[in-house]
Amino acid sequence: MYCLAGKENLCKSAKLVGFDLNGTFAEYVAVPEYNVIKLPDNMSYEYGAISGCGVVTPYHAAKIGGILKGELSVQ
């Protein structure tokens, strides 16, 4: 039930990259397709590499928290 509800951290059958599956220090890494994003042709690997921490994590937090566009302001 948790798996289908988007609560991967509570899902008993989840396979976590770096824990249950080879992580980023492995020579080869296989991940589920939904964990992969295609970088735009004009984006460097350096910028793409930080997208997980700098973009995807805050986006996911805002989505779970129900925060909508325009509700937050940076002071």
DABEL-V82694 format. One record per backbone hydrogen bond with DSSP energy under -0.5 kcal/mol. CO is the residue of the C=O (numbers start at 0). NH is the residue of the N-H. E is the energy in kcal/mol with one decimal. If there is no record, write none. Layout:
co->CO nh->NH e->E
co->CO nh->NH e->E
//
This chain:
co->0 nh->4 e->-1.3
co->1 nh->6 e->-2.3
co->2 nh->5 e->-1.0
co->5 nh->7 e->-0.7
co->6 nh->9 e->-2.0
co->6 nh->10 e->-0.7
co->7 nh->10 e->-0.6
co->10 nh->13 e->-0.9
co->13 nh->15 e->-0.6
co->15 nh->18 e->-1.8
co->15 nh->19 e->-2.1
co->15 nh->20 e->-1.9
co->20 nh->17 e->-2.2
co->22 nh->25 e->-1.7
co->28 nh->30 e->-0.5
co->31 nh->34 e->-2.1
co->32 nh->35 e->-1.8
co->36 nh->38 e->-0.6
co->39 nh->42 e->-2.1
co->43 nh->47 e->-2.3
co->44 nh->48 e->-2.4
co->45 nh->49 e->-0.9
co->47 nh->50 e->-0.9
co->49 nh->53 e->-3.1
co->50 nh->54 e->-1.8
co->50 nh->55 e->-2.9
co->51 nh->56 e->-1.6
co->54 nh->58 e->-2.0
co->55 nh->59 e->-2.7
co->56 nh->60 e->-2.2
co->57 nh->61 e->-2.4
co->58 nh->62 e->-2.4
co->59 nh->63 e->-2.6
co->60 nh->64 e->-2.4
co->61 nh->65 e->-0.6
co->61 nh->66 e->-2.4
co->62 nh->65 e->-0.8
co->67 nh->70 e->-2.2
co->72 nh->74 e->-0.5
//
